[in-house]
Amino acid sequence: MAAFPGDPDLAFHLSMLETLVCALSPLKLIVCNGGAVRGISFSQASVLVDFMLHPDRRGRLLTNVYRFTDIFKRGKDLITDYITFGKKSSGVNQQILEALLLFLSKIEGKSTLF
C-alpha cells in the first residue's frame, strides 16, 4: 500500500483500529516456562493465560476490551493529522508515524479478518 495523505485505504484501516474488531484485552499470566533458570528454546516455550474477568451489574463475568486507538492515542493523533491534513512530524513523532504507516500497510494483507 502506498500511503499518502487522504488515501481512502489508509483511512479505512485506521477506522478498523477504532473498532472492537481490533481490540486488546488484558490477560492474567498463570504459568510461563520461559523464565526457567537455564531458559528454554522458543519451540518448547509455553504459556497458560486466563482472561481477567469482572462482574457487570447483572452478575455476568466480562473482560475489559480496549480499542487499539484508545491505548495508543498519540499514534492515533499523528496518523489522523497525516491522513486529514498531510501533516508530517519530525524527530520521534516522525519515527512513530513511519512505524504506524508500515503497520497499517500490513493490515491490508490481513483484511480478511475484517
Phi and psi in degrees as a GROMACS rama.xvg file:
@    title "Ramachandran Plot"
@    xaxis  label "Phi"
@    yaxis  label "Psi"
@TYPE xy
-88.8718  101.914  ALA-2
-80.0439  126.946  ALA-3
-143.77  154.886  PHE-4
-54.1434  135.809  PRO-5
83.6867  -1.54487  GLY-6
-61.6279  118.401  ASP-7
-64.3933  -31.1071  PRO-8
-66.9084  -41.5771  ASP-9
-62.5416  -44.855  LEU-10
-63.229  -39.0835  ALA-11
-63.6044  -46.526  PHE-12
-65.6253  -35.723  HIS-13
-64.7279  -40.8856  LEU-14
-62.4146  -31.5913  SER-15
-65.8723  -34.7701  MET-16
-71.7978  -13.9476  LEU-17
-90.9172  0.858402  GLU-18
-107.247  173.935  THR-19
-80.6728  -1.73489  LEU-20
-64.291  -38.627  VAL-21
-110.955  75.8782  CYS-22
-116.131  158.438  ALA-23
-117.227  142.317  LEU-24
-133.698  133.76  SER-25
-69.0923  143.281  PRO-26
-121.237  149.39  LEU-27
-97.5999  123.865  LYS-28
-77.4175  121.426  LEU-29
-98.603  -52.5059  ILE-30
-141.397  137.388  VAL-31
-143.797  122.604  CYS-32
-89.925  3.18839  ASN-33
-71.3623  -16.8873  GLY-34
-95.6264  20.6986  GLY-35
-61.4742  155.977  ALA-36
-52.9549  -46.0365  VAL-37
-97.8485  3.90319  ARG-38
78.8043  177.364  GLY-39
-149.553  148.644  ILE-40
-68.5231  153.968  SER-41
-58.0989  -40.8684  PHE-42
-67.8609  -19.3543  SER-43
-102.507  -4.51905  GLN-44
-69.7813  146  ALA-45
-147.562  158.709  SER-46
-147.277  142.164  VAL-47
-119.563  123.949  LEU-48
-127.438  165.692  VAL-49
-142.087  151.993  ASP-50
-69.6265  146.288  PHE-51
-88.5111  105.444  MET-52
-101.533  151.994  LEU-53
-142.224  148.357  HIS-54
-79.1796  141.336  PRO-55
-88.2119  -172.429  ASP-56
-64.2841  -23.4526  ARG-57
-93.7599  1.76321  ARG-58
88.5938  0.961352  GLY-59
-75.1663  141.773  ARG-60
-86.079  125.894  LEU-61
-128.133  159.351  LEU-62
-110.228  149.583  THR-63
-73.3886  135.662  ASN-64
-127.974  130.962  VAL-65
-121.406  131.815  TYR-66
-64.0829  145.347  ARG-67
-52.1843  -44.4259  PHE-68
-75.4808  -15.0607  THR-69
-74.0927  -29.0664  ASP-70
-87.0614  -41.6433  ILE-71
-105.059  64.6684  PHE-72
-65.5216  -40.3199  LYS-73
-61.957  -44.3952  ARG-74
-63.3743  -39.6391  GLY-75
-61.7693  -43.4844  LYS-76
-62.2119  -42.6794  ASP-77
-63.5096  -46.1437  LEU-78
-71.6374  -34.0502  ILE-79
-65.5298  -43.7656  THR-80
-62.1657  -36.3665  ASP-81
-67.4741  -45.5429  TYR-82
-66.8461  -46.68  ILE-83
-76.6653  -45.9448  THR-84
-113.814  -4.61892  PHE-85
71.1772  18.2213  GLY-86
-76.0552  121.474  LYS-87
-99.488  151.181  LYS-88
-101.317  -179.936  SER-89
-134.088  163.227  SER-90
62.4086  -134.776  GLY-91
-61.5898  -39.1627  VAL-92
-62.4607  -34.3785  ASN-93
-65.6852  -40.1126  GLN-94
-64.0811  -40.9875  GLN-95
-63.3127  -46.0812  ILE-96
-59.9069  -44.8968  LEU-97
-62.6211  -41.231  GLU-98
-63.9026  -40.405  ALA-99
-66.6423  -40.9077  LEU-100
-62.2852  -39.9406  LEU-101
-65.5581  -45.2297  LEU-102
-59.3455  -47.4414  PHE-103
-65.3757  -31.9645  LEU-104
-67.5014  -28.8856  SER-105
-77.8383  -22.3608  LYS-106
-64.121  -32.6948  ILE-107
-55.7482  -42.1021  GLU-108
-69.9328  -19.2347  GLY-109
-104.478  14.263  LYS-110
-63.5038  -10.2989  SER-111
-66.4262  -18.2285  THR-112
-71.4147  -21.035  LEU-113
